């Protein structure tokens, strides 16, 4: 009986540790200068970045939904939906009572 409990304990511990080791991407701290577009890999030209920024601000003004675009080279194994939700939570994107950040 003790052996079965030990095996179950090791199995559950392995699952928990495996999940924490799997999460590889470290979300950067929220920048002091806030914008709607963060291009960490230099994919967009300045004019593309400004155009996208204007569109996102206009959308936010008309819908109250705040959208932030972060362009990164890799999610480092994280699921993009999970990473996006974590990022929005860490940076406080959207209005807290409305839960309207993307």
C-alpha positions, -999 to 999 in steps of 0.1 A, spaced: 0 0 0 28 24 9 45 17 -25 13 26 -44 10 58 -25 46 66 -32 42 59 -69 11 81 -70 30 109 -51 60 107 -75 36 107 -105 17 138 -93 50 156 -84 64 148 -118 33 163 -135 36 195 -114 73 199 -119 70 191 -156 44 218 -161 65 244 -144 96 234 -163 76 236 -196 67 272 -192 98 288 -207 88 323 -218 95 351 -194 72 381 -199 91 413 -198 82 440 -172 57 465 -183 75 494 -200 72 529 -185 63 543 -219 30 528 -228 19 522 -264 -2 497 -282 25 481 -303 57 465 -288 79 451 -316 107 433 -298 122 419 -330 120 449 -353 95 434 -377 76 465 -384 88 497 -400 82 530 -381 54 539 -404 37 505 -401 41 507 -363 25 542 -362 -3 531 -385 -11 501 -364 -9 522 -333 -34 547 -347 -58 519 -356 -56 503 -322 -62 536 -304 -92 544 -327 -106 510 -320 -101 514 -283 -118 548 -283 -149 535 -302 -153 501 -283 -135 506 -250 -116 473 -257 -79 478 -253 -57 457 -277 -19 455 -273 3 439 -299 36 423 -288 57 409 -315 83 384 -302 106 359 -320 92 328 -302 68 317 -275 95 293 -264 71 264 -261 42 283 -244 8 281 -259 1 315 -275 -34 318 -259 -20 310 -225 9 334 -229 -13 362 -242 -36 359 -212 -7 359 -188 8 389 -205 -24 408 -204 -28 400 -167 8 410 -158 7 443 -177 -29 451 -167 -42 455 -202 -78 466 -204 -102 479 -178 -103 456 -148 -140 458 -141 -148 453 -178 -122 425 -184 -117 439 -219 -80 437 -227 -66 417 -255 
